[in-house]
């Protein structure tokens, strides 16, 4: 009698373990981690299956590049930086590796540069000597802090039997036309009305650059990578 009860209890435990382990395996098959590299830097994302035709993607991209640059009589220490979180949805037909991706992302790309004049510098058509200027700081960044994304892609992070899946994406972010900001100090020999005129010319130069870049509203996104199912 006791052995029969123990056998029954053991059978129930085995059945419960089978159901629980099967449920956990199924849950794990519904998610994946993606690794990508492309025009938006290095990316890491978490992919969660929402349905047979939709996958939610939470991602983060990072890229930093620093270099010394000489331009228009100024020697700069420049930095290009991309830091962007994103919330995207992949939509696809059942069984198809092709997909359409849409969602929102931080605009990301911006340039910061600081330097000093090494020769003559022209602002708003007016030429200044290096001694007329102190430190010069330049900032260029997208107008939109958050940008809508639309693209197409190949490869499903989840929903396939493969542990690893190749991923490719091609799309665009609407970041808005760039905003330009130039901040400079007047040199020790430049004071009063001359300094005021220099600051006015710098503001006019920044506005002119924004006008020249007004049609640069889209940031291309091209990336490749792979996903690993959890």
C-alpha positions in Angstrom: 0.0 0.0 0.0 2.8 2.4 1.0 4.8 1.5 -2.1 1.8 2.1 -4.3 1.3 5.5 -2.8 5.0 6.4 -3.2 4.9 5.2 -6.8 1.8 7.4 -7.5 3.5 10.4 -5.8 6.6 9.9 -7.9 4.6 9.6 -11.1 2.8 12.9 -10.2 6.2 14.6 -9.5 7.6 13.4 -12.8 4.5 14.6 -14.7 4.7 18.0 -12.9 8.4 18.3 -13.8 7.7 17.5 -17.4 5.0 20.1 -17.7 7.1 22.8 -15.8 10.2 22.1 -17.8 8.3 22.1 -21.1 6.7 25.4 -20.2 10.1 26.9 -19.3 11.6 25.6 -22.5 8.7 27.1 -24.5 9.1 30.5 -22.7 12.8 30.5 -23.4 12.2 29.8 -27.1 10.1 33.0 -27.3 13.0 35.4 -26.5 16.5 36.1 -27.9 19.4 38.5 -27.6 20.6 40.2 -30.7 24.0 41.6 -31.5 24.4 44.1 -34.4 26.9 46.5 -36.0 26.4 49.1 -38.6 25.8 52.8 -39.3 24.2 53.3 -35.9 27.2 51.8 -34.0 27.2 48.7 -32.0 23.9 47.4 -30.9 22.5 45.0 -28.3 18.8 44.2 -28.1 16.3 41.9 -26.4 13.7 40.3 -28.6 10.4 39.0 -27.3 7.9 37.2 -29.4 4.4 38.8 -29.2 2.6 36.6 -31.7 3.2 34.4 -34.7 3.8 37.6 -36.8 5.2 40.1 -34.3 8.4 40.5 -32.3 9.1 43.3 -29.8 12.6 44.6 -29.8 14.2 46.6 -27.0 17.6 47.9 -28.0 20.6 50.1 -27.2 23.3 51.4 -29.6 26.6 52.9 -28.8 29.5 54.3 -30.8 32.2 56.8 -29.9 35.0 58.0 -32.2 37.5 60.8 -31.3 40.0 62.4 -33.6 42.0 65.6 -34.1 40.7 67.7 -37.0 41.9 70.9 -38.6 39.3 72.9 -40.5 39.0 76.5 -41.6 41.9 77.8 -39.6 40.9 76.0 -36.4 42.5 72.9 -34.8 39.8 70.8 -33.1 39.6 67.9 -30.8 36.4 66.3 -32.2 34.2 63.5 -31.0 31.3 61.7 -32.8 29.0 59.9 -30.3 26.0 57.7 -30.7 24.0 56.7 -27.6 20.5 55.6 -28.4 17.8 53.4 -26.8 15.1 52.1 -29.1 11.7 50.4 -29.0 10.9 48.6 -32.2 8.4 46.0 -33.5 9.2 43.4 -36.2 6.3 42.4 -38.4 6.5 39.3 -40.7 4.4 36.6 -42.4 4.4 33.2 -40.7 7.4 31.2 -41.9 9.0 34.1 -43.8 12.5 35.5 -42.8 11.6 38.9 -44.3 10.1 41.5 -42.0 9.1 45.2 -41.7 10.4 47.0 -38.7 8.9 50.2 -37.2 9.2 52.1 -33.9 11.0 54.8 -32.0 14.6 55.5 -31.2 16.7 58.2 -29.7 18.3 60.2 -32.5 21.7 59.4 -31.3 24.4 60.9 -33.6 26.0 64.1 -32.5 29.3 65.8 -32.9 31.2 67.8 -30.2 34.4 69.7 -31.0 36.6 72.1 -29.1 39.7 73.9 -30.3 41.7 77.0 -30.9 42.3 79.1 -34.0 45.7 78.5 -35.6 45.3 80.9 -38.5 42.7 83.3 -40.0 39.0 82.3 -39.4 36.0 83.4 -41.3 32.6 83.9 -39.6 29.7 85.3 -41.6 32.0 86.5 -44.3 34.2 88.4 -41.8 37.8 87.3 -41.4 39.4 87.2 -37.9 43.0 86.5 -36.8 43.9 83.8 -34.3 44.7 86.4 -31.7 41.1 87.7 -32.0 39.7 84.4 -30.7 40.0 82.3 -27.6 38.6 78.8 -27.2 36.0 77.6 -29.8 33.3 75.0 -29.1 31.1 73.5 -31.8 28.1 71.3 -31.3 26.1 69.6 -34.1 23.2 67.3 -33.2 19.8 66.2 -34.6 16.8 68.4 -34.1 14.6 65.6 -32.8 15.5 63.9 -29.5 13.3 60.9 -30.4 13.0 59.8 -34.0 10.6 57.4 -35.8 12.2 54.5 -37.5 11.0 52.5 -40.5 12.9 49.7 -42.3 13.0 46.2 -43.7 15.0 43.3 -42.5 16.0 39.7 -42.9 16.1 37.1 -40.2 13.8 36.3 -37.2 15.4 36.5 -33.8 12.8 34.1 -32.4 10.3 31.7 -33.9 12.8 29.4 -35.6 14.4 26.2 -34.5 17.9 27.5 -35.0 19.8 28.7 -31.9 21.7 31.3 -33.9 20.1 33.4 -36.6 21.7 35.9 -39.1 20.2 39.4 -39.0 20.3 42.2 -41.5 18.5 45.6 -41.4 18.0 48.5 -43.7 16.0 51.6 -42.8 15.9 55.2 -41.9 15.5 57.4 -38.9 13.8 60.8 -39.2 16.1 62.8 -37.0 15.2 66.3 -38.3 17.6 68.8 -39.7 20.8 69.3 -37.7 21.2 72.0 -35.1 24.5 73.8 -35.0 25.9 75.8 -32.1 29.2 77.7 -32.0 30.4 79.2 -28.8 33.7 81.2 -28.8 35.6 83.4 -26.5 37.0 86.7 -27.6 40.8 87.1 -27.5 42.5 89.2 -24.9 43.0 91.9 -27.5 39.4 91.9 -28.6 37.0 93.8 -26.4 33.9 96.1 -26.5 32.2 96.5 -29.8 34.7 94.3 -31.6 33.9 91.4 -29.3 30.1 92.1 -29.8 30.6 92.0 -33.6 32.5 88.7 -33.4 29.8 87.1 -31.3 27.1 88.3 -33.8 29.1 86.9 -36.7 29.4 83.6 -34.9 25.7 83.3 -34.3 25.1 84.2 -38.0 27.5 81.5 -39.1 25.8 78.9 -37.0 22.4 79.9 -38.5 23.8 79.8 -42.0 25.1 76.2 -41.5 21.7 75.1 -40.2 20.2 76.5 -43.4 22.7 74.7 -45.5 21.9 71.4 -43.7 18.1 71.8 -43.6 17.5 68.9 -46.0 19.7 66.5 -44.0 16.7 65.1 -42.0 17.2 61.3 -42.4 19.8 59.1 -40.9 20.4 55.8 -42.8 20.5 52.6 -40.8 22.3 49.6 -42.2 23.3 46.8 -39.9 24.2 43.1 -39.8 24.5 40.7 -36.8 23.1 37.6 -35.2 20.6 36.6 -32.6 21.0 33.9 -30.0 17.8 32.3 -28.6 17.5 32.1 -24.9 
